[in-house]
């Protein structure tokens, strides 16, 4: 039973505090561990109490694993009633209290567990972490020092101690701890730089210089340390010495970007602006300049030119950079970014975008920007040529399917448009732009309807309205198509009513609503809305379909003479139903002459 309890104790530790037991699996040096605390001698439990404790501790674990945390917590308290000196129960109680944000009580429980079982690494490390969390750095230092005394291979603990001693401004102990790190991992440059930094914090310039000088001297083939020393000298007003060191580095390697950057700072600090600008240009045109450094210097150049109102100099500089590094996408992106921010002429910006896309055809943002710039021209063939590759290079970007579909649609390539939209629907997700998605389905619905595939058209319209219920154009088209088919007129009326509520003077929407009412044999209401549609339609924009509807509605309402006039006007307006309308007119005239009254629908 005791072994089972230990196993379950370890399991619960892993569940509650993942990673804290990792220290137990580390290999230890073959040396005797230092003993800092004396193990507490505890009176043994009776056999019955031991059995009772094991039972309730096991039950606490079972309840915890079942998600019954309140019951598990109560059982742990009962375990402590049986054995107040059970370190494992105190530890797990602390974990529960921590979850309840009762950090003070949790810390007391952890301190109790650590006192009862000082050899337990997990307890020690967890307590130290609690001290840090509460800002008790002095106690955290004591805990980590005790922990390290028993785990002398834990360099990660020493790294934490370095930061804690820094928080306490205990610089001698920072140096001491860095020294202990060197004993474990061996001397290296980062430890030396760490010591130099501590000397700086202590205000010991002499030791800081000596340490950095020694590092530079010990790496004669690595100029970065010499440049680092030069930077330190500049910061400490020893510019002459810094200049000599930097000149020495640049003489050996004129393209050393680190030294060039430092020399630029030196020229700026000493007021030698023309030399600083020359050095800046060398950095910007350098083929080995890191992108981040180039961007930083370009930003500086832009700021200086903007202060003078001289954007042309930046344009020339960017052109020189592009000429020097024709295959560098970072430079091309900088050029585009500057042209965009400065709102350069569209032709200049488009040229820069085209150049960038040649270097990086998968640059989706550049492609998108170029498409937007060309959209107003309505050159659908050109837009399709831009957007179609985007579907290949950026298959997860819905916008390129959208632009491709629209460009093909406006070129009257319904099959091509439908293909692009159908492919685009595969990348739609919950975060997609509702406006774009609704347009996808709206246009798909129109194409399906034009193809006579009404069921697919209505399914597409339904999908459109799921994404954007107030898409008035789809509401109107869907309603009209239903009315023409004579299907679900009630649904059609409800959708059409939403459109005229949104745009009460839109003649197209008023016409659709009037036609739906006509199909429902509500002729008086239909006449009311068709009159409004005609009133909101200018004479120059008289539409044959609207005039034809007016004629049908007026005829059904018994206003035969006016109906004949509207049909005649529809024919003159170029109605595609001219032949049918002429038959209506002839029949209407004959009926009028014979004095017959006929309700036409």
C-alpha positions as CSV (number, residue, x, y, z in Angstrom):
1,X,0.0,0.0,0.0
2,X,2.9,2.4,0.8
3,X,4.4,1.8,-2.6
4,X,1.1,2.4,-4.3
5,X,0.7,5.7,-2.4
6,X,4.1,6.9,-3.5
7,X,3.3,6.0,-7.1
8,X,0.0,7.8,-7.0
9,X,1.6,10.8,-5.3
10,X,4.1,11.1,-8.2
11,X,1.3,10.8,-10.7
12,X,-0.7,13.6,-9.1
13,X,2.3,15.8,-9.0
14,X,2.7,15.4,-12.7
15,X,-1.0,16.3,-13.2
16,X,-0.9,19.3,-11.0
17,X,2.5,20.8,-11.7
18,X,3.9,19.6,-15.0
19,X,7.6,19.8,-15.4
20,X,8.5,20.3,-11.7
21,X,9.6,16.7,-11.3
22,X,11.9,16.8,-14.3
23,X,14.8,17.6,-11.9
24,X,14.6,14.2,-10.4
25,X,15.5,12.6,-13.7
26,X,18.6,14.6,-14.3
27,X,22.0,12.9,-14.0
28,X,23.8,14.0,-10.9
29,X,27.6,14.3,-10.5
30,X,29.1,11.4,-8.5
31,X,29.6,13.5,-5.4
32,X,28.0,13.5,-2.1
33,X,25.1,16.0,-1.9
34,X,25.4,18.8,0.5
35,X,23.0,18.8,3.4
36,X,21.6,22.1,4.3
37,X,18.5,21.2,6.3
38,X,18.2,18.5,8.9
39,X,15.4,16.0,8.1
40,X,12.7,16.4,10.7
41,X,12.3,13.3,12.9
42,X,8.6,12.4,13.1
43,X,6.8,10.0,15.4
44,X,5.7,7.0,13.5
45,X,2.0,6.5,12.8
46,X,0.2,3.5,14.2
47,X,-0.6,0.7,11.8
48,X,-4.3,1.5,11.8
49,X,-3.7,5.2,11.3
50,X,-1.3,4.4,8.5
51,X,-3.9,2.3,6.8
52,X,-6.5,4.9,7.2
53,X,-4.2,7.6,5.8
54,X,-3.4,5.5,2.8
55,X,-7.1,4.8,2.1
56,X,-8.2,8.5,2.3
57,X,-5.2,9.7,0.3
58,X,-5.9,7.2,-2.4
59,X,-9.6,8.3,-2.4
60,X,-8.5,11.9,-2.7
61,X,-6.5,11.1,-5.8
62,X,-9.5,9.1,-7.2
63,X,-11.8,12.0,-6.6
64,X,-9.3,14.5,-8.2
65,X,-9.0,12.3,-11.3
66,X,-12.8,12.1,-11.5
67,X,-12.9,15.9,-11.5
68,X,-14.5,16.1,-8.0
69,X,-12.1,18.7,-6.7
70,X,-14.1,19.8,-3.7
71,X,-14.3,16.2,-2.5
72,X,-10.6,15.7,-3.1
73,X,-9.7,18.9,-1.1
74,X,-11.9,17.8,1.8
75,X,-10.2,14.3,1.8
76,X,-6.8,15.9,1.8
77,X,-7.8,17.9,4.9
78,X,-9.0,14.6,6.5
79,X,-5.6,13.0,5.7
80,X,-3.9,15.9,7.6
81,X,-6.2,15.3,10.5
82,X,-5.0,11.7,10.6
83,X,-1.3,12.6,10.0
84,X,-0.4,16.4,10.4
85,X,3.1,15.5,9.4
86,X,2.3,14.2,5.9
87,X,4.4,16.3,3.5
88,X,2.7,15.0,0.4
89,X,-0.8,16.0,1.7
90,X,0.5,19.5,2.6
91,X,2.0,19.8,-0.9
92,X,-1.2,18.8,-2.7
93,X,-3.3,21.0,-0.5
94,X,-1.0,23.9,-1.5
95,X,-1.7,23.2,-5.1
96,X,-5.4,23.4,-4.6
97,X,-5.1,26.6,-2.6
98,X,-3.0,28.0,-5.4
99,X,-5.7,27.2,-7.9
100,X,-8.2,29.1,-5.6
101,X,-5.8,32.1,-5.7
102,X,-5.2,31.8,-2.0
103,X,-1.5,32.3,-2.4
104,X,-0.7,33.1,1.2
105,X,-2.3,29.9,2.6
106,X,-0.7,28.0,-0.3
107,X,2.7,29.3,0.6
108,X,2.3,28.3,4.2
109,X,1.3,24.7,3.1
110,X,4.4,24.6,0.8
111,X,6.7,25.8,3.6
112,X,5.2,23.0,5.8
113,X,5.8,20.4,3.1
114,X,9.3,21.6,2.6
115,X,10.1,21.5,6.3
116,X,8.7,18.0,6.6
117,X,10.5,16.7,3.5
118,X,13.6,19.0,2.9
119,X,15.1,16.5,0.5
120,X,12.2,16.7,-2.0
121,X,13.4,18.7,-4.9
122,X,9.9,19.4,-6.3
123,X,8.8,21.0,-3.0
124,X,11.9,23.2,-2.8
125,X,11.6,24.4,-6.4
126,X,7.9,25.0,-6.2
127,X,8.3,27.0,-3.0
128,X,11.0,29.2,-4.6
129,X,8.7,29.9,-7.5
130,X,6.0,30.9,-5.1
131,X,8.3,33.4,-3.4
132,X,9.2,34.9,-6.8
133,X,5.5,35.2,-7.6
134,X,4.8,37.1,-4.5
135,X,7.8,39.4,-4.8
136,X,9.6,37.9,-1.8
137,X,13.0,37.7,-3.6
138,X,15.1,37.3,-0.5
139,X,13.2,34.2,0.5
140,X,13.3,33.0,-3.1
141,X,17.1,33.4,-3.1
142,X,17.4,31.3,0.1
143,X,15.1,28.6,-1.4
144,X,17.0,28.4,-4.7
145,X,20.4,28.4,-3.0
146,X,19.2,25.4,-0.9
147,X,17.9,23.8,-4.0
148,X,21.1,24.3,-5.9
149,X,23.1,23.0,-2.9
150,X,21.4,19.7,-3.4
151,X,21.4,19.9,-7.3
152,X,24.8,21.2,-8.3
153,X,24.3,20.4,-12.0
154,X,21.3,22.7,-12.3
155,X,22.7,25.7,-14.3
156,X,19.1,26.9,-14.9
157,X,18.8,27.5,-11.2
158,X,21.9,29.6,-11.2
159,X,20.5,31.6,-14.1
160,X,17.5,32.4,-12.0
161,X,19.7,33.3,-9.0
162,X,21.6,35.7,-11.2
163,X,18.4,37.6,-12.0
164,X,17.3,37.5,-8.3
165,X,20.6,38.9,-7.1
166,X,20.2,41.6,-9.8
167,X,16.8,42.4,-8.5
168,X,18.3,42.8,-5.0
169,X,21.3,44.8,-6.5
170,X,23.6,42.3,-4.9
171,X,26.3,42.6,-7.5
172,X,29.0,40.7,-5.7
173,X,26.7,37.7,-5.5
174,X,25.9,38.1,-9.2
175,X,29.6,37.8,-10.0
176,X,29.8,34.8,-7.6
177,X,26.9,33.1,-9.3
178,X,28.3,33.7,-12.8
179,X,31.5,32.1,-11.6
180,X,29.5,29.0,-10.4
181,X,27.9,28.9,-13.9
182,X,31.4,28.8,-15.4
183,X,32.3,25.9,-13.1
184,X,29.4,23.9,-14.5
185,X,29.4,24.8,-18.2
186,X,33.0,26.1,-18.6
187,X,34.1,29.6,-19.5
188,X,32.5,31.2,-22.5
189,X,32.1,34.7,-23.9
190,X,28.5,35.2,-22.7
191,X,29.7,34.7,-19.1
192,X,32.5,37.2,-19.6
193,X,30.0,39.8,-21.1
194,X,27.8,39.1,-18.1
195,X,30.6,40.0,-15.7
196,X,31.3,43.1,-17.7
197,X,27.7,44.1,-17.4
198,X,27.8,43.6,-13.7
199,X,30.9,45.8,-13.4
200,X,28.9,48.5,-15.4
201,X,26.0,48.2,-12.9
202,X,28.5,48.6,-10.0
203,X,30.0,51.7,-11.7
204,X,33.4,50.0,-11.9
205,X,34.5,51.3,-15.3
206,X,38.0,50.1,-14.9
207,X,37.1,46.5,-14.5
208,X,34.4,46.7,-17.2
209,X,37.0,48.0,-19.6
210,X,39.6,45.5,-18.5
211,X,37.1,42.6,-19.0
212,X,35.9,43.8,-22.4
213,X,39.5,44.5,-23.5
214,X,40.6,41.1,-22.5
215,X,37.7,39.6,-24.5
216,X,38.7,41.5,-27.6
217,X,42.4,40.6,-27.3
218,X,41.5,36.9,-26.8
219,X,39.6,36.9,-30.2
220,X,42.0,38.6,-32.6
221,X,40.2,37.0,-35.6
222,X,36.7,38.1,-34.5
223,X,36.3,41.9,-35.1
224,X,32.9,41.9,-33.4
225,X,34.5,42.1,-30.0
226,X,36.8,44.9,-31.1
227,X,33.8,46.8,-32.4
228,X,32.0,46.1,-29.1
229,X,34.9,47.6,-27.3
230,X,34.8,50.6,-29.6
231,X,31.1,51.2,-28.9
232,X,31.9,51.0,-25.1
233,X,34.6,53.6,-25.5
234,X,32.3,55.9,-27.4
235,X,29.6,55.6,-24.7
236,X,32.2,56.5,-22.1
237,X,33.4,59.6,-24.0
238,X,36.6,58.1,-25.3
239,X,35.9,58.8,-28.9
240,X,39.5,59.0,-30.1
241,X,40.3,55.5,-28.9
242,X,37.0,54.2,-30.4
243,X,37.8,55.8,-33.8
244,X,41.2,54.1,-33.9
245,X,39.7,50.7,-33.2
246,X,36.9,51.1,-35.7
247,X,39.3,52.3,-38.4
248,X,41.5,49.3,-37.7
249,X,38.5,47.0,-38.3
250,X,37.3,48.7,-41.4
251,X,40.8,48.7,-42.9
252,X,40.9,44.9,-42.5
253,X,37.3,44.6,-43.8
254,X,35.7,47.6,-45.4
255,X,32.3,45.8,-45.7
256,X,32.0,45.0,-42.0
257,X,28.5,46.2,-41.3
258,X,28.8,46.2,-37.6
259,X,31.9,48.5,-37.8
260,X,30.2,50.7,-40.4
261,X,27.2,51.2,-38.2
262,X,29.4,52.1,-35.2
263,X,31.5,54.5,-37.4
264,X,28.2,56.1,-38.5
265,X,27.3,56.7,-34.9
266,X,30.8,58.1,-34.3
267,X,30.5,60.6,-37.2
268,X,27.0,61.6,-36.0
269,X,28.3,62.1,-32.4
270,X,31.2,64.3,-33.6
271,X,29.1,66.4,-35.9
272,X,30.7,65.1,-39.1
273,X,27.3,64.9,-41.0
274,X,28.7,64.5,-44.5
275,X,30.8,61.5,-43.5
276,X,27.9,60.1,-41.6
277,X,25.7,60.2,-44.7
278,X,28.4,58.6,-46.8
279,X,28.7,55.8,-44.2
280,X,24.9,55.4,-44.2
281,X,24.9,55.0,-48.0
282,X,27.6,52.4,-47.7
283,X,25.5,50.4,-45.2
284,X,22.3,50.7,-47.3
285,X,24.1,49.6,-50.5
286,X,26.1,46.9,-48.9
287,X,25.2,43.4,-50.2
288,X,26.0,41.8,-46.9
289,X,23.9,44.2,-44.8
290,X,21.3,42.3,-42.7
291,X,17.7,43.3,-43.6
292,X,17.0,44.6,-40.2
293,X,20.0,46.8,-40.2
294,X,19.2,48.1,-43.7
295,X,15.6,48.8,-42.6
296,X,16.9,50.7,-39.6
297,X,19.2,52.9,-41.7
298,X,16.6,53.5,-44.3
299,X,14.2,54.7,-41.6
300,X,16.9,57.1,-40.5
301,X,17.5,58.3,-44.0
302,X,13.8,58.9,-44.5
303,X,13.5,60.9,-41.3
304,X,16.4,63.1,-42.3
305,X,15.0,63.7,-45.8
306,X,11.5,64.3,-44.5
307,X,12.9,66.9,-42.1
308,X,14.1,68.8,-45.2
309,X,11.0,68.0,-47.3
310,X,13.1,66.1,-49.7
311,X,11.4,62.8,-50.7
312,X,13.1,62.8,-54.1
313,X,16.4,61.9,-52.4
314,X,14.8,58.9,-50.8
315,X,13.4,57.8,-54.1
316,X,16.8,58.0,-55.7
317,X,18.4,56.2,-52.8
318,X,15.8,53.4,-53.1
319,X,16.5,53.2,-56.9
320,X,20.2,52.8,-56.2
321,X,19.5,50.1,-53.6
322,X,17.4,48.2,-56.1
323,X,20.0,48.5,-58.8
324,X,22.7,47.3,-56.4
325,X,20.6,44.4,-55.2
326,X,18.2,43.5,-58.0
327,X,17.2,40.2,-56.5
328,X,16.7,41.4,-52.9
329,X,13.0,41.1,-52.0
330,X,13.6,43.1,-48.8
331,X,14.8,46.1,-50.7
332,X,11.8,45.8,-53.1
333,X,9.4,45.7,-50.2
334,X,11.0,48.8,-48.7
335,X,10.5,50.6,-52.0
336,X,6.9,49.6,-52.1
337,X,6.3,50.6,-48.5
338,X,7.8,54.1,-49.0
339,X,5.9,54.7,-52.2
340,X,2.7,53.6,-50.4
341,X,3.2,55.8,-47.3
342,X,4.2,58.8,-49.4
343,X,1.2,58.3,-51.8
344,X,3.4,58.4,-54.8
345,X,1.7,58.4,-58.3
346,X,-0.1,55.2,-59.0
347,X,2.1,54.4,-62.0
348,X,5.2,54.5,-59.8
349,X,3.7,52.4,-57.1
350,X,2.3,49.9,-59.6
351,X,5.8,49.6,-61.2
352,X,7.3,48.9,-57.8
353,X,4.6,46.3,-57.0
354,X,5.1,44.5,-60.3
355,X,8.9,44.3,-59.7
356,X,8.3,42.9,-56.2
357,X,5.9,40.3,-57.5
358,X,8.5,39.1,-60.1
359,X,10.9,38.5,-57.2
360,X,8.3,37.1,-54.8
361,X,5.1,35.9,-56.6
362,X,3.8,34.6,-53.3
363,X,3.6,38.0,-51.8
364,X,-0.1,38.1,-51.3
365,X,-0.3,41.7,-49.9
366,X,1.6,43.1,-52.9
367,X,-0.6,41.3,-55.3
368,X,-3.8,42.4,-53.5
369,X,-2.6,46.0,-53.5
370,X,-1.8,45.9,-57.2
371,X,-5.3,44.5,-57.9
372,X,-6.9,47.2,-55.9
373,X,-4.9,49.9,-57.8
374,X,-6.1,48.5,-61.1
375,X,-9.7,47.9,-60.1
376,X,-11.0,51.4,-61.0
377,X,-9.7,50.9,-64.6
378,X,-12.1,47.9,-64.9
379,X,-9.6,46.1,-67.1
380,X,-11.0,42.7,-66.2
381,X,-8.5,40.8,-68.4
382,X,-5.6,42.4,-66.6
383,X,-7.2,41.9,-63.2
384,X,-7.8,38.3,-63.9
385,X,-4.1,37.9,-65.0
386,X,-3.1,39.3,-61.6
387,X,-5.6,37.4,-59.4
388,X,-5.4,34.0,-61.0
389,X,-1.8,33.3,-59.9
390,X,-2.8,34.4,-56.4
391,X,-5.0,31.3,-56.2
392,X,-2.0,29.1,-56.8
393,X,0.6,31.0,-54.7
394,X,-1.8,31.8,-51.9
395,X,-4.4,29.0,-51.9
396,X,-5.8,29.9,-48.5
397,X,-6.4,33.6,-49.4
398,X,-10.1,33.9,-50.3
399,X,-9.7,37.3,-51.9
400,X,-7.9,36.0,-54.9
401,X,-10.7,33.6,-55.7
402,X,-13.1,36.5,-55.3
403,X,-11.2,38.8,-57.7
404,X,-10.7,36.0,-60.2
405,X,-14.4,35.2,-60.1
406,X,-15.5,38.8,-60.5
407,X,-13.1,39.5,-63.3
408,X,-14.3,36.4,-65.2
409,X,-17.9,37.2,-64.5
410,X,-17.5,40.7,-65.9
411,X,-15.9,39.2,-69.0
412,X,-19.1,37.1,-69.4
413,X,-17.1,33.9,-68.7
414,X,-19.8,32.4,-66.4
415,X,-18.2,29.0,-66.3
416,X,-14.8,30.4,-65.4
417,X,-16.3,32.6,-62.7
418,X,-18.3,29.7,-61.3
419,X,-15.1,27.6,-61.1
420,X,-13.2,30.3,-59.2
421,X,-16.1,30.9,-56.7
422,X,-16.6,27.2,-56.2
423,X,-12.9,26.7,-55.4
424,X,-13.0,29.7,-53.1
425,X,-15.8,28.3,-51.0
426,X,-13.4,25.6,-49.8
427,X,-11.3,28.1,-47.9
428,X,-14.3,29.8,-46.2
429,X,-14.2,29.6,-42.4
430,X,-15.8,31.2,-39.4
431,X,-13.3,34.1,-39.6
432,X,-14.0,34.9,-43.3
433,X,-15.2,38.3,-44.3
434,X,-19.1,38.1,-44.4
435,X,-19.2,40.7,-47.2
436,X,-16.9,38.7,-49.5
437,X,-18.5,35.4,-48.7
438,X,-22.0,36.7,-49.3
439,X,-20.9,38.1,-52.7
440,X,-19.4,34.7,-53.5
441,X,-22.8,33.0,-53.1
442,X,-24.8,35.9,-54.6
443,X,-23.0,35.8,-57.9
444,X,-22.9,32.0,-57.9
445,X,-26.7,32.1,-57.5
446,X,-27.1,34.4,-60.4
447,X,-24.9,32.3,-62.6
448,X,-26.8,29.1,-61.7
449,X,-30.1,30.9,-62.4
450,X,-28.8,32.0,-65.8
451,X,-27.9,28.4,-66.5
452,X,-31.5,27.3,-65.6
453,X,-30.2,25.4,-62.5
454,X,-32.7,27.1,-60.2
455,X,-32.4,24.7,-57.2
456,X,-28.6,25.4,-57.1
457,X,-29.3,29.1,-57.5
458,X,-31.7,29.1,-54.5
459,X,-29.3,27.1,-52.4
460,X,-26.5,29.7,-53.2
461,X,-28.9,32.6,-52.3
462,X,-29.7,30.9,-49.0
463,X,-26.0,30.6,-48.2
464,X,-25.5,34.2,-49.1
465,X,-28.2,35.4,-46.7
466,X,-26.9,33.2,-43.9
467,X,-23.7,35.2,-44.1
468,X,-25.3,38.5,-44.6
469,X,-29.1,38.6,-44.0
470,X,-29.4,42.2,-45.2
471,X,-27.8,41.7,-48.6
472,X,-30.5,43.7,-50.4
473,X,-29.5,42.8,-53.9
474,X,-29.7,39.1,-53.2
475,X,-33.0,39.6,-51.4
476,X,-34.4,41.3,-54.4
477,X,-33.1,38.9,-57.0
478,X,-34.1,35.8,-55.0
479,X,-37.6,37.2,-54.4
480,X,-38.0,38.1,-58.1
481,X,-36.8,34.7,-59.3
482,X,-39.2,32.9,-56.9
483,X,-42.1,35.0,-58.2
484,X,-41.3,34.3,-61.8
485,X,-41.2,30.6,-61.0
486,X,-44.4,31.0,-59.0
487,X,-42.8,29.4,-56.0
488,X,-43.0,30.2,-52.3
489,X,-44.5,33.6,-52.9
490,X,-44.9,34.3,-49.2
491,X,-41.1,34.0,-48.7
492,X,-40.6,36.1,-51.8
493,X,-42.9,38.8,-50.4
494,X,-41.0,38.9,-47.1
495,X,-37.7,39.2,-48.7
496,X,-38.8,41.9,-51.1
497,X,-40.4,43.9,-48.3
498,X,-37.0,44.1,-46.6
499,X,-35.5,45.6,-49.7
500,X,-38.0,48.5,-50.0
501,X,-37.7,49.1,-46.3
502,X,-33.9,49.5,-46.8
503,X,-34.2,51.5,-50.0
504,X,-37.8,52.9,-50.3
505,X,-37.1,54.8,-53.5
506,X,-35.3,52.1,-55.4
507,X,-37.5,51.5,-58.5
508,X,-36.1,48.0,-59.1
509,X,-37.0,46.9,-55.6
510,X,-40.4,48.5,-55.8
511,X,-41.0,46.8,-59.2
512,X,-40.1,43.4,-57.7
513,X,-42.5,43.9,-54.8
514,X,-45.3,45.1,-57.1
515,X,-44.8,42.0,-59.3
516,X,-45.0,39.6,-56.3
517,X,-48.2,41.2,-55.2
518,X,-49.5,40.8,-58.7
519,X,-48.6,37.1,-58.7
520,X,-50.6,36.9,-55.4
521,X,-53.7,38.4,-57.2
522,X,-53.4,41.6,-55.0
523,X,-53.8,43.9,-57.9
524,X,-54.8,47.1,-56.1
525,X,-51.7,46.9,-53.8
526,X,-49.6,45.9,-56.8
527,X,-50.7,49.1,-58.7
528,X,-49.7,51.2,-55.7
529,X,-46.1,49.9,-55.7
530,X,-45.7,49.9,-59.5
531,X,-46.8,53.5,-59.6
532,X,-44.1,54.3,-57.0
533,X,-41.5,52.4,-59.1
534,X,-42.5,54.5,-62.2
535,X,-42.4,57.7,-60.2
536,X,-38.8,57.0,-59.0
537,X,-37.6,56.1,-62.5
538,X,-36.4,59.0,-64.7
539,X,-37.7,59.3,-68.2
540,X,-34.2,58.7,-69.6
541,X,-34.0,55.4,-67.7
542,X,-37.4,54.0,-68.6
543,X,-37.0,50.2,-68.5
544,X,-38.9,47.9,-70.8
545,X,-39.4,45.2,-68.1
546,X,-40.8,47.6,-65.6
547,X,-43.2,49.1,-68.2
548,X,-44.3,45.6,-69.2
549,X,-45.1,44.8,-65.5
550,X,-47.0,48.1,-65.3
551,X,-49.1,47.1,-68.3
552,X,-49.9,43.6,-66.8
553,X,-50.8,45.1,-63.4
554,X,-52.9,47.8,-64.8
555,X,-54.7,45.3,-67.1
556,X,-55.4,43.1,-64.1
557,X,-56.7,46.0,-62.2
558,X,-59.2,46.8,-64.9
559,X,-57.4,49.9,-66.3
560,X,-57.2,48.6,-69.8
561,X,-56.4,51.8,-71.7
562,X,-53.4,52.7,-69.6
563,X,-52.2,49.1,-69.7
564,X,-52.1,49.3,-73.5
565,X,-50.1,52.5,-73.3
566,X,-47.5,50.8,-71.0
567,X,-47.2,47.8,-73.2
568,X,-46.7,50.0,-76.2
569,X,-44.0,52.0,-74.4
570,X,-42.3,48.7,-73.4
571,X,-42.1,47.7,-77.0
572,X,-40.6,51.1,-78.0
573,X,-38.1,50.7,-75.1
574,X,-36.8,47.5,-76.7
575,X,-38.4,44.8,-74.7
576,X,-37.1,41.3,-75.3
577,X,-40.8,40.2,-75.1
578,X,-41.8,42.5,-78.0
579,X,-43.6,39.8,-79.9
580,X,-45.6,38.7,-76.9
581,X,-46.4,42.3,-76.1
582,X,-47.7,43.0,-79.6
583,X,-50.0,40.1,-79.3
584,X,-51.3,41.5,-75.9
585,X,-51.7,44.9,-77.5
586,X,-53.6,43.5,-80.5
587,X,-55.8,41.3,-78.3
588,X,-56.4,44.2,-75.9
589,X,-57.4,46.5,-78.7
590,X,-59.8,43.9,-80.2
591,X,-61.3,43.3,-76.7
592,X,-61.7,47.0,-76.3
593,X,-63.5,47.3,-79.6
594,X,-65.8,44.4,-78.8
595,X,-66.5,45.8,-75.4
596,X,-65.2,42.7,-73.7
597,X,-63.6,42.9,-70.3
598,X,-60.9,40.4,-69.6
599,X,-58.7,40.1,-66.6
600,X,-55.3,39.4,-67.9
601,X,-52.6,37.9,-65.8
